[in-house]
Amino acid sequence: MAKTFREWNVEQAWLLPPSVLDFVPADHLAHFVRETVREQLDLSAIVLPYEQEERGYPPYHPVMMTALLLYAYSQGVYSSRRIARACEERVDFMAVTGLNRPDFRTVSDFRKRHLAALQGLFVQVLQLCQRAGLVKLGHVALDGTKVKANASKHKAMSYGRMPETAARLKREVRAWFERAATLDAAEDREHGARCGDELPEWVADKQVRLEKLRAAQAALEAEAHGAGRSAPEPKAQRNFTDPDSRIMKSGQDFVQGYNAQAAVDHTAQVIVAQSLSNRPTDVQQLAPIVAQIKHNTGRQARELSADAGYCSEGNLAVLARHHIDGYIATGRQCHGAASATGRRRGRADTRVAAMRTKLARAGRRSRYRLRKTLPEPVFGQIKQARGFRQFLLRGLENVRGEWSLICTVHNLLKLAQTRKPS
């Protein structure tokens, strides 16, 4: 007797079209993201510009586009081309878009146009997490991570090398013009109807490089003058692809990137404050983050921990001024140790010395131990689980918006975990 199988007829037409609500299970994340965006987020800053535009071909609904971006990021899909392809091939994306299929240019343009407004969603989603009981502010840990820029570190050059390189490029371009002046007749025959004075690609490319080099020199000199120096340091570097990015140490390697910050609440690993800069060190980031915690949540954290990169007299004074019980490492932590006392020496009456004593007395019971259970797992979820290791956009302000969007999605996923099974 032949085995009976379930029917598989790809030519079968549907009498009634299916609902997109049935494309994925009722408890699927796609439904949660779509309905959260539709019902609980204020998107007036995104929608209003469309209502003020003159009539034309109707654009895709901005609420749908926002839900699409947030859901795509939650799935580790970041490029506009991959998002557009998913709208055509993945039923979970179709459940979000209602079978709309925006092309990659539409997705890219929407993200760029509304990047500032999308940044504002971070606080809204954080407040939803607060109402769900995911943010207690009993203990918050702060840390930074280096994220690659959309630029190669090999496209950077130090200020000391710029004059020599500019002179070489200038000589090469001038030499070509001198040779070309003696070959006018031959060039006329070779180019025919063309004018004959078009620059070869390699010459035009060198001219562009020369212009970028001069602009980079001027920018470094302006930065030096703004800092009160007569000239830039010879090792000061400028990247030609993304001038705002910087070469930073990340683990055992150096990357062309940015320094992304996140303050994470102990209750459910929700990010309560975030920022991004092109400064490789962390010490300047603590005060703005402390202020942002209060602004975002309406109240201040009771405790805050951070590694030795944030330790300074000024930062410890900031914590004291805000009545925050701080646990800041004063030096490199020994492997296996519960508290970081380090080897920093100095006056015994400083805040740093008091912090060193505080951590040493608590030993393995120190609240500092909570730090490793908060930002590091969050960065692991962002970089490893969702595969975000490099920014797509260029320029400091654009990258700040992109990092804010990444943090928003992280919190949205934490909120999704509170859903009751249907």
C-alpha positions as a Markdown table, in Angstrom:
| # | Residue | x | y | z |
|---|---|---|---|---|
| 1 | Met | 0.0 | 0.0 | 0.0 |
| 2 | Ala | 1.4 | 3.3 | -1.1 |
| 3 | Lys | 2.2 | 5.9 | 1.6 |
| 4 | Thr | -0.3 | 8.8 | 1.8 |
| 5 | Phe | 1.2 | 12.3 | 2.1 |
| 6 | Arg | -0.3 | 15.6 | 2.8 |
| 7 | Glu | -1.3 | 17.5 | -0.3 |
| 8 | Trp | 1.3 | 19.8 | -1.9 |
| 9 | Asn | -0.1 | 21.7 | -4.8 |
| 10 | Val | 1.8 | 24.9 | -5.5 |
| 11 | Glu | -0.6 | 25.8 | -8.3 |
| 12 | Gln | -3.6 | 25.7 | -6.0 |
| 13 | Ala | -5.4 | 29.1 | -5.9 |
| 14 | Trp | -6.9 | 30.4 | -2.7 |
| 15 | Leu | -10.6 | 31.2 | -2.6 |
| 16 | Leu | -10.0 | 33.8 | 0.1 |
| 17 | Pro | -6.7 | 35.5 | 0.7 |
| 18 | Pro | -5.0 | 34.7 | 4.0 |
| 19 | Ser | -4.7 | 37.4 | 6.7 |
| 20 | Val | -1.1 | 38.5 | 7.4 |
| 21 | Leu | -2.0 | 37.9 | 11.1 |
| 22 | Asp | -1.9 | 34.2 | 10.2 |
| 23 | Phe | 1.5 | 34.3 | 8.5 |
| 24 | Val | 3.3 | 33.6 | 11.8 |
| 25 | Pro | 2.1 | 32.4 | 15.3 |
| 26 | Ala | 0.0 | 34.7 | 17.4 |
| 27 | Asp | 2.8 | 35.1 | 19.9 |
| 28 | His | 5.5 | 35.9 | 17.3 |
| 29 | Leu | 7.8 | 38.9 | 17.8 |
| 30 | Ala | 6.7 | 40.4 | 14.5 |
| 31 | His | 3.2 | 41.0 | 15.9 |
| 32 | Phe | 4.5 | 42.4 | 19.1 |
| 33 | Val | 6.8 | 44.9 | 17.3 |
| 34 | Arg | 4.1 | 46.0 | 14.8 |
| 35 | Glu | 1.4 | 46.5 | 17.5 |
| 36 | Thr | 3.8 | 48.3 | 19.9 |
| 37 | Val | 4.8 | 50.7 | 17.2 |
| 38 | Arg | 1.2 | 51.2 | 16.1 |
| 39 | Glu | -0.4 | 51.6 | 19.5 |
| 40 | Gln | 2.1 | 52.7 | 22.1 |
| 41 | Leu | 4.7 | 54.9 | 20.4 |
| 42 | Asp | 4.2 | 58.6 | 19.5 |
| 43 | Leu | 5.4 | 58.9 | 15.9 |
| 44 | Ser | 4.1 | 62.4 | 15.3 |
| 45 | Ala | 7.6 | 63.7 | 14.6 |
| 46 | Ile | 7.9 | 61.2 | 11.7 |
| 47 | Val | 4.3 | 61.4 | 10.4 |
| 48 | Leu | 3.9 | 65.2 | 10.5 |
| 49 | Pro | 6.4 | 66.1 | 7.7 |
| 50 | Tyr | 4.4 | 63.9 | 5.3 |
| 51 | Glu | 1.1 | 65.7 | 6.1 |
| 52 | Gln | 2.8 | 69.1 | 5.2 |
| 53 | Glu | 4.1 | 67.9 | 1.8 |
| 54 | Glu | 2.3 | 68.7 | -1.4 |
| 55 | Arg | 0.2 | 66.0 | -3.0 |
| 56 | Gly | 2.0 | 63.4 | -5.0 |
| 57 | Tyr | 2.3 | 59.6 | -5.3 |
| 58 | Pro | 1.3 | 58.2 | -1.9 |
| 59 | Pro | 4.4 | 57.2 | 0.1 |
| 60 | Tyr | 4.6 | 54.0 | 2.2 |
| 61 | His | 3.0 | 54.6 | 5.6 |
| 62 | Pro | 5.7 | 56.0 | 8.0 |
| 63 | Val | 4.4 | 53.9 | 10.9 |
| 64 | Met | 4.8 | 50.8 | 8.9 |
| 65 | Met | 8.3 | 51.8 | 7.8 |
| 66 | Thr | 9.2 | 52.5 | 11.5 |
| 67 | Ala | 7.9 | 49.1 | 12.5 |
| 68 | Leu | 9.8 | 47.5 | 9.6 |
| 69 | Leu | 13.1 | 49.1 | 10.7 |
| 70 | Leu | 12.7 | 48.1 | 14.3 |
| 71 | Tyr | 11.8 | 44.5 | 13.5 |
| 72 | Ala | 14.6 | 44.2 | 11.0 |
| 73 | Tyr | 17.1 | 45.4 | 13.5 |
| 74 | Ser | 15.7 | 42.9 | 16.1 |
| 75 | Gln | 16.5 | 40.1 | 13.5 |
| 76 | Gly | 20.0 | 41.3 | 12.9 |
| 77 | Val | 19.1 | 42.6 | 9.4 |
| 78 | Tyr | 20.6 | 46.1 | 9.0 |
| 79 | Ser | 21.4 | 46.9 | 5.3 |
| 80 | Ser | 18.6 | 48.4 | 3.3 |
| 81 | Arg | 19.0 | 45.8 | 0.5 |
| 82 | Arg | 18.7 | 42.9 | 3.0 |
| 83 | Ile | 15.6 | 44.5 | 4.5 |
| 84 | Ala | 14.0 | 45.0 | 1.1 |
| 85 | Arg | 14.8 | 41.4 | 0.2 |
| 86 | Ala | 13.3 | 40.1 | 3.4 |
| 87 | Cys | 10.0 | 42.0 | 2.6 |
| 88 | Glu | 9.7 | 39.8 | -0.5 |
| 89 | Glu | 10.9 | 36.5 | 0.9 |
| 90 | Arg | 10.2 | 36.3 | 4.7 |
| 91 | Val | 6.7 | 35.8 | 6.0 |
| 92 | Asp | 7.6 | 37.4 | 9.4 |
| 93 | Phe | 8.5 | 40.6 | 7.6 |
| 94 | Met | 5.3 | 40.4 | 5.6 |
| 95 | Ala | 3.4 | 40.2 | 8.8 |
| 96 | Val | 4.9 | 43.5 | 9.8 |
| 97 | Thr | 4.5 | 45.3 | 6.4 |
| 98 | Gly | 1.1 | 43.9 | 5.5 |
| 99 | Leu | 2.7 | 42.6 | 2.2 |
| 100 | Asn | 4.1 | 46.0 | 1.3 |
| 101 | Arg | 7.4 | 45.8 | -0.5 |
| 102 | Pro | 9.5 | 48.9 | -0.2 |
| 103 | Asp | 12.7 | 48.8 | -2.3 |
| 104 | Phe | 16.1 | 49.3 | -0.7 |
| 105 | Arg | 16.3 | 53.0 | -1.7 |
| 106 | Thr | 13.0 | 53.7 | 0.1 |
| 107 | Val | 14.2 | 52.0 | 3.2 |
| 108 | Ser | 17.6 | 53.8 | 3.1 |
| 109 | Asp | 16.0 | 57.2 | 2.4 |
| 110 | Phe | 13.5 | 56.7 | 5.2 |
| 111 | Arg | 16.2 | 55.8 | 7.7 |
| 112 | Lys | 18.3 | 58.8 | 6.7 |
| 113 | Arg | 15.4 | 61.3 | 6.6 |
| 114 | His | 14.0 | 60.4 | 10.0 |
| 115 | Leu | 17.2 | 59.5 | 11.9 |
| 116 | Ala | 16.8 | 62.3 | 14.5 |
| 117 | Ala | 13.1 | 61.4 | 15.1 |
| 118 | Leu | 14.0 | 57.7 | 15.4 |
| 119 | Gln | 16.5 | 58.6 | 18.1 |
| 120 | Gly | 13.6 | 59.9 | 20.2 |
| 121 | Leu | 12.1 | 56.4 | 20.3 |
| 122 | Phe | 14.8 | 55.3 | 22.7 |
| 123 | Val | 13.2 | 57.2 | 25.6 |
| 124 | Gln | 9.7 | 56.1 | 24.7 |
| 125 | Val | 10.6 | 52.4 | 24.7 |
| 126 | Leu | 12.6 | 52.9 | 27.9 |
| 127 | Gln | 9.5 | 54.3 | 29.6 |
| 128 | Leu | 7.5 | 51.3 | 28.4 |
| 129 | Cys | 10.1 | 49.1 | 30.1 |
| 130 | Gln | 9.8 | 51.2 | 33.3 |
| 131 | Arg | 6.0 | 50.7 | 33.3 |
| 132 | Ala | 6.5 | 47.0 | 32.8 |
| 133 | Gly | 8.7 | 46.9 | 35.9 |
| 134 | Leu | 12.0 | 46.2 | 34.1 |
| 135 | Val | 13.8 | 49.2 | 35.4 |
| 136 | Lys | 14.4 | 49.7 | 39.1 |
| 137 | Leu | 17.6 | 51.8 | 39.1 |
| 138 | Gly | 18.9 | 50.1 | 42.2 |
| 139 | His | 22.2 | 49.4 | 40.5 |
| 140 | Val | 23.3 | 50.6 | 37.1 |
| 141 | Ala | 26.6 | 49.6 | 35.4 |
| 142 | Leu | 28.3 | 51.8 | 32.7 |
| 143 | Asp | 30.7 | 50.5 | 30.1 |
| 144 | Gly | 31.8 | 51.3 | 26.6 |
| 145 | Thr | 32.6 | 49.3 | 23.5 |
| 146 | Lys | 34.4 | 50.1 | 20.3 |
| 147 | Val | 32.3 | 49.7 | 17.1 |
| 148 | Lys | 33.9 | 49.8 | 13.7 |
| 149 | Ala | 33.1 | 52.7 | 11.5 |
| 150 | Asn | 32.0 | 52.4 | 7.9 |
| 151 | Ala | 35.6 | 53.1 | 6.9 |
| 152 | Ser | 38.9 | 51.3 | 6.7 |
| 153 | Lys | 41.8 | 52.2 | 9.1 |
| 154 | His | 44.0 | 52.0 | 6.0 |
| 155 | Lys | 42.3 | 55.0 | 4.6 |
| 156 | Ala | 43.7 | 57.2 | 7.4 |
| 157 | Met | 46.8 | 59.3 | 7.4 |
| 158 | Ser | 48.8 | 61.1 | 10.0 |
| 159 | Tyr | 49.4 | 64.8 | 9.9 |
| 160 | Gly | 53.2 | 64.3 | 9.7 |
| 161 | Arg | 52.8 | 62.3 | 6.4 |
| 162 | Met | 50.4 | 64.7 | 4.8 |
| 163 | Pro | 52.8 | 67.4 | 3.5 |
| 164 | Glu | 55.1 | 64.8 | 1.9 |
| 165 | Thr | 52.2 | 62.9 | 0.3 |
| 166 | Ala | 50.6 | 66.1 | -1.0 |
| 167 | Ala | 53.9 | 67.2 | -2.5 |
| 168 | Arg | 54.3 | 63.8 | -4.3 |
| 169 | Leu | 50.8 | 63.9 | -5.7 |
| 170 | Lys | 51.3 | 67.4 | -6.9 |
| 171 | Arg | 54.5 | 66.5 | -8.7 |
| 172 | Glu | 52.9 | 63.5 | -10.4 |
| 173 | Val | 49.9 | 65.5 | -11.6 |
| 174 | Arg | 52.2 | 68.3 | -12.9 |
| 175 | Ala | 54.5 | 65.8 | -14.6 |
| 176 | Trp | 51.5 | 64.4 | -16.5 |
| 177 | Phe | 50.4 | 67.9 | -17.7 |
| 178 | Glu | 54.0 | 68.6 | -18.9 |
| 179 | Arg | 54.0 | 65.3 | -20.9 |
| 180 | Ala | 50.6 | 66.0 | -22.3 |
| 181 | Ala | 51.6 | 69.4 | -23.6 |
| 182 | Thr | 54.1 | 67.9 | -26.0 |
| 183 | Leu | 51.6 | 65.3 | -27.3 |
| 184 | Asp | 48.7 | 67.4 | -28.4 |
| 185 | Ala | 48.6 | 66.2 | -32.0 |
| 186 | Ala | 48.8 | 62.5 | -31.0 |
| 187 | Glu | 46.0 | 63.1 | -28.4 |
| 188 | Asp | 43.8 | 64.6 | -31.1 |
| 189 | Arg | 44.2 | 61.6 | -33.3 |
| 190 | Glu | 43.6 | 59.2 | -30.4 |
| 191 | His | 40.5 | 60.9 | -29.0 |
| 192 | Gly | 38.9 | 61.7 | -32.3 |
| 193 | Ala | 35.8 | 63.8 | -31.8 |
| 194 | Arg | 36.5 | 64.3 | -28.1 |
| 195 | Cys | 38.2 | 67.4 | -27.0 |
| 196 | Gly | 41.4 | 65.5 | -26.2 |
| 197 | Asp | 41.9 | 67.4 | -22.9 |
| 198 | Glu | 40.0 | 65.0 | -20.7 |
| 199 | Leu | 42.0 | 63.8 | -17.7 |
| 200 | Pro | 42.9 | 60.2 | -17.5 |
| 201 | Glu | 41.2 | 58.5 | -14.6 |
| 202 | Trp | 44.4 | 58.1 | -12.6 |
| 203 | Val | 45.1 | 61.8 | -12.9 |
| 204 | Ala | 41.6 | 62.8 | -11.9 |
| 205 | Asp | 41.8 | 60.3 | -9.0 |
| 206 | Lys | 45.1 | 61.9 | -7.8 |
| 207 | Gln | 43.6 | 65.3 | -8.0 |
| 208 | Val | 40.6 | 64.2 | -5.8 |
| 209 | Arg | 43.0 | 62.6 | -3.3 |
| 210 | Leu | 45.0 | 65.8 | -3.2 |
| 211 | Glu | 41.9 | 67.9 | -2.5 |
| 212 | Lys | 40.9 | 65.5 | 0.3 |
| 213 | Leu | 44.4 | 65.6 | 1.7 |
| 214 | Arg | 44.4 | 69.4 | 1.8 |
| 215 | Ala | 40.9 | 69.3 | 3.5 |
| 216 | Ala | 42.2 | 66.8 | 6.1 |
| 217 | Gln | 45.2 | 69.0 | 6.8 |
| 218 | Ala | 43.0 | 72.0 | 7.3 |
| 219 | Ala | 40.6 | 70.1 | 9.6 |
| 220 | Leu | 43.4 | 68.8 | 11.8 |
| 221 | Glu | 44.9 | 72.3 | 12.0 |
| 222 | Ala | 41.6 | 73.8 | 12.9 |
| 223 | Glu | 41.1 | 71.2 | 15.7 |
| 224 | Ala | 44.6 | 72.0 | 17.0 |
| 225 | His | 43.9 | 75.7 | 17.1 |
| 226 | Gly | 40.6 | 75.1 | 18.8 |
| 227 | Ala | 42.5 | 73.2 | 21.5 |
| 228 | Gly | 45.0 | 76.0 | 22.0 |
| 229 | Arg | 47.9 | 74.3 | 20.1 |
| 230 | Ser | 49.9 | 76.0 | 17.3 |
| 231 | Ala | 49.9 | 72.9 | 15.2 |
| 232 | Pro | 48.6 | 69.3 | 15.2 |
| 233 | Glu | 50.6 | 66.5 | 16.7 |
| 234 | Pro | 52.6 | 64.7 | 13.9 |
| 235 | Lys | 50.8 | 61.5 | 14.8 |
| 236 | Ala | 47.3 | 63.0 | 14.7 |
| 237 | Gln | 45.3 | 61.1 | 12.1 |
| 238 | Arg | 42.4 | 61.8 | 9.8 |
| 239 | Asn | 40.3 | 59.2 | 7.9 |
| 240 | Phe | 39.4 | 60.1 | 4.3 |
| 241 | Thr | 36.2 | 57.9 | 4.2 |
| 242 | Asp | 34.7 | 58.9 | 7.5 |
| 243 | Pro | 36.7 | 61.9 | 9.0 |
| 244 | Asp | 34.7 | 61.8 | 12.2 |
| 245 | Ser | 35.9 | 58.3 | 13.1 |
| 246 | Arg | 39.1 | 57.6 | 15.0 |
| 247 | Ile | 41.6 | 54.7 | 15.3 |
| 248 | Met | 40.9 | 53.1 | 18.7 |
| 249 | Lys | 42.2 | 50.2 | 20.6 |
| 250 | Ser | 39.7 | 47.3 | 20.8 |
| 251 | Gly | 41.0 | 44.3 | 22.7 |
| 252 | Gln | 44.4 | 43.3 | 21.2 |
| 253 | Asp | 43.7 | 45.2 | 17.9 |
| 254 | Phe | 43.1 | 48.7 | 16.6 |
| 255 | Val | 39.9 | 49.6 | 14.7 |
| 256 | Gln | 38.7 | 52.6 | 12.8 |
| 257 | Gly | 35.6 | 53.3 | 14.8 |
| 258 | Tyr | 33.6 | 55.0 | 17.5 |
| 259 | Asn | 33.2 | 54.6 | 21.3 |
| 260 | Ala | 29.7 | 53.5 | 22.1 |
| 261 | Gln | 28.4 | 53.8 | 25.7 |
| 262 | Ala | 25.6 | 52.1 | 27.5 |
| 263 | Ala | 24.4 | 52.3 | 31.1 |
| 264 | Val | 22.5 | 49.1 | 32.0 |
| 265 | Asp | 20.0 | 48.5 | 34.8 |
| 266 | His | 20.5 | 45.4 | 36.9 |
| 267 | Thr | 16.9 | 44.3 | 37.0 |
| 268 | Ala | 16.5 | 43.1 | 33.4 |
| 269 | Gln | 19.6 | 44.4 | 31.5 |
| 270 | Val | 17.6 | 47.3 | 30.1 |
| 271 | Ile | 19.8 | 50.2 | 28.7 |
| 272 | Val | 18.8 | 53.3 | 30.7 |
| 273 | Ala | 21.2 | 55.7 | 29.0 |
| 274 | Gln | 23.4 | 55.6 | 25.9 |
| 275 | Ser | 25.8 | 57.8 | 24.0 |
| 276 | Leu | 28.5 | 57.7 | 21.4 |
| 277 | Ser | 31.6 | 59.7 | 20.8 |
| 278 | Asn | 34.8 | 59.6 | 18.7 |
| 279 | Arg | 37.0 | 59.9 | 21.8 |
| 280 | Pro | 38.8 | 56.7 | 22.5 |
| 281 | Thr | 38.8 | 57.1 | 26.3 |
| 282 | Asp | 35.8 | 56.7 | 28.6 |
| 283 | Val | 36.6 | 59.2 | 31.4 |
| 284 | Gln | 34.6 | 62.0 | 29.8 |
| 285 | Gln | 31.5 | 59.9 | 29.3 |
| 286 | Leu | 30.4 | 59.4 | 32.9 |
| 287 | Ala | 28.9 | 62.8 | 33.7 |
| 288 | Pro | 26.7 | 63.0 | 30.6 |
| 289 | Ile | 25.5 | 59.5 | 31.2 |
| 290 | Val | 24.6 | 60.3 | 34.8 |
| 291 | Ala | 22.6 | 63.3 | 33.7 |
| 292 | Gln | 20.9 | 61.3 | 30.9 |
| 293 | Ile | 19.7 | 58.6 | 33.4 |
| 294 | Lys | 17.8 | 61.2 | 35.3 |
| 295 | His | 16.4 | 62.8 | 32.2 |
| 296 | Asn | 15.3 | 59.5 | 30.6 |
| 297 | Thr | 13.7 | 57.9 | 33.7 |
| 298 | Gly | 12.7 | 60.8 | 35.9 |
| 299 | Arg | 14.9 | 59.7 | 38.8 |
| 300 | Gln | 18.5 | 58.8 | 39.5 |
| 301 | Ala | 20.2 | 55.5 | 40.0 |
| 302 | Arg | 21.1 | 54.6 | 43.6 |
| 303 | Glu | 24.3 | 52.7 | 42.7 |
| 304 | Leu | 26.6 | 52.9 | 39.7 |
| 305 | Ser | 29.6 | 50.8 | 38.8 |
| 306 | Ala | 32.2 | 51.2 | 36.1 |
| 307 | Asp | 35.7 | 50.1 | 35.3 |
| 308 | Ala | 38.9 | 51.9 | 35.8 |
| 309 | Gly | 38.5 | 53.9 | 32.5 |
| 310 | Tyr | 36.0 | 56.1 | 34.3 |
| 311 | Cys | 38.0 | 56.7 | 37.4 |
| 312 | Ser | 38.9 | 60.3 | 38.1 |
| 313 | Glu | 38.5 | 62.8 | 41.0 |
| 314 | Gly | 36.0 | 64.7 | 38.8 |
| 315 | Asn | 33.8 | 61.7 | 38.1 |
| 316 | Leu | 33.7 | 60.6 | 41.7 |
| 317 | Ala | 32.7 | 64.1 | 42.6 |
| 318 | Val | 29.8 | 63.9 | 40.1 |
| 319 | Leu | 28.6 | 60.7 | 41.7 |
| 320 | Ala | 28.7 | 62.3 | 45.2 |
| 321 | Arg | 26.9 | 65.4 | 43.9 |
| 322 | His | 24.1 | 63.3 | 42.6 |
| 323 | His | 24.0 | 61.1 | 45.8 |
| 324 | Ile | 24.9 | 58.0 | 43.8 |
| 325 | Asp | 26.7 | 55.2 | 45.7 |
| 326 | Gly | 29.6 | 54.6 | 43.3 |
| 327 | Tyr | 31.8 | 51.5 | 42.7 |
| 328 | Ile | 34.5 | 52.6 | 40.3 |
| 329 | Ala | 37.6 | 50.6 | 39.8 |
| 330 | Thr | 40.8 | 52.5 | 40.6 |
| 331 | Gly | 43.1 | 50.3 | 38.5 |
| 332 | Arg | 43.3 | 47.2 | 36.5 |
| 333 | Gln | 41.5 | 44.2 | 38.0 |
| 334 | Cys | 43.6 | 41.1 | 38.7 |
| 335 | His | 42.3 | 37.9 | 37.1 |
| 336 | Gly | 39.8 | 36.2 | 39.4 |
| 337 | Ala | 39.6 | 39.1 | 41.9 |
| 338 | Ala | 36.2 | 40.4 | 42.9 |
| 339 | Ser | 37.2 | 44.0 | 43.3 |
| 340 | Ala | 39.6 | 46.2 | 41.4 |
| 341 | Thr | 42.0 | 48.1 | 43.7 |
| 342 | Gly | 44.9 | 48.5 | 41.3 |
| 343 | Arg | 48.2 | 50.0 | 42.0 |
| 344 | Arg | 47.5 | 53.7 | 41.8 |
| 345 | Arg | 49.3 | 55.7 | 44.4 |
| 346 | Gly | 48.8 | 59.2 | 45.5 |
| 347 | Arg | 47.5 | 61.4 | 48.3 |
| 348 | Ala | 45.5 | 59.5 | 50.9 |
| 349 | Asp | 42.8 | 62.2 | 51.2 |
| 350 | Thr | 41.5 | 62.0 | 47.6 |
| 351 | Arg | 38.3 | 60.5 | 46.4 |
| 352 | Val | 40.2 | 58.0 | 44.4 |
| 353 | Ala | 42.0 | 56.8 | 47.5 |
| 354 | Ala | 38.7 | 56.5 | 49.4 |
| 355 | Met | 37.3 | 54.5 | 46.5 |
| 356 | Arg | 40.3 | 52.2 | 46.6 |
| 357 | Thr | 39.8 | 51.5 | 50.3 |
| 358 | Lys | 36.0 | 51.0 | 49.8 |
| 359 | Leu | 36.5 | 48.3 | 47.2 |
| 360 | Ala | 39.3 | 46.6 | 49.1 |
| 361 | Arg | 37.3 | 46.4 | 52.3 |
| 362 | Ala | 34.3 | 44.8 | 50.6 |
| 363 | Gly | 36.4 | 42.2 | 48.8 |
| 364 | Arg | 34.3 | 39.6 | 46.9 |
| 365 | Arg | 31.1 | 41.0 | 48.4 |
| 366 | Ser | 31.6 | 44.4 | 46.7 |
| 367 | Arg | 28.8 | 45.6 | 44.6 |
| 368 | Tyr | 31.4 | 46.2 | 41.9 |
| 369 | Arg | 31.0 | 42.5 | 41.0 |
| 370 | Leu | 27.7 | 43.3 | 39.4 |
| 371 | Arg | 29.4 | 45.3 | 36.6 |
| 372 | Lys | 30.4 | 42.2 | 34.6 |
| 373 | Thr | 26.9 | 40.9 | 34.6 |
| 374 | Leu | 25.4 | 44.0 | 32.9 |
| 375 | Pro | 27.0 | 45.9 | 30.0 |
| 376 | Glu | 29.3 | 43.0 | 28.8 |
| 377 | Pro | 26.4 | 40.6 | 28.2 |
| 378 | Val | 24.4 | 43.4 | 26.6 |
| 379 | Phe | 27.2 | 44.2 | 24.2 |
| 380 | Gly | 27.5 | 40.4 | 23.5 |
| 381 | Gln | 23.8 | 40.3 | 22.6 |
| 382 | Ile | 24.1 | 43.3 | 20.3 |
| 383 | Lys | 27.4 | 42.2 | 18.6 |
| 384 | Gln | 27.2 | 38.4 | 18.7 |
| 385 | Ala | 23.5 | 37.4 | 18.8 |
| 386 | Arg | 22.3 | 40.2 | 16.5 |
| 387 | Gly | 25.5 | 40.6 | 14.5 |
| 388 | Phe | 25.9 | 44.4 | 14.8 |
| 389 | Arg | 29.7 | 44.9 | 14.5 |
| 390 | Gln | 29.9 | 47.9 | 12.1 |
| 391 | Phe | 28.0 | 51.1 | 11.5 |
| 392 | Leu | 26.3 | 51.5 | 8.1 |
| 393 | Leu | 26.2 | 55.3 | 8.2 |
| 394 | Arg | 29.1 | 57.8 | 8.3 |
| 395 | Gly | 29.6 | 61.0 | 10.3 |
| 396 | Leu | 29.3 | 61.4 | 14.1 |
| 397 | Glu | 25.7 | 62.6 | 14.2 |
| 398 | Asn | 24.5 | 59.9 | 11.9 |
| 399 | Val | 26.3 | 57.2 | 13.8 |
| 400 | Arg | 24.9 | 58.5 | 17.1 |
| 401 | Gly | 21.4 | 58.0 | 15.6 |
| 402 | Glu | 22.3 | 54.5 | 14.5 |
| 403 | Trp | 23.6 | 53.5 | 18.0 |
| 404 | Ser | 20.4 | 55.0 | 19.6 |
| 405 | Leu | 18.3 | 52.8 | 17.2 |
| 406 | Ile | 20.4 | 49.7 | 18.2 |
| 407 | Cys | 19.8 | 50.4 | 21.9 |
| 408 | Thr | 16.1 | 51.0 | 21.3 |
| 409 | Val | 15.7 | 47.6 | 19.7 |
| 410 | His | 17.6 | 46.0 | 22.6 |
| 411 | Asn | 15.1 | 47.4 | 25.1 |
| 412 | Leu | 12.2 | 46.5 | 22.8 |
| 413 | Leu | 13.4 | 42.9 | 22.9 |
| 414 | Lys | 13.6 | 43.0 | 26.7 |
| 415 | Leu | 10.0 | 44.3 | 26.8 |
| 416 | Ala | 8.9 | 41.5 | 24.4 |
| 417 | Gln | 10.1 | 38.9 | 27.0 |
| 418 | Thr | 7.4 | 40.1 | 29.4 |
| 419 | Arg | 4.6 | 39.0 | 27.2 |
| 420 | Lys | 2.2 | 36.5 | 28.7 |
| 421 | Pro | 1.9 | 33.3 | 26.6 |
| 422 | Ser | -1.4 | 33.2 | 24.8 |
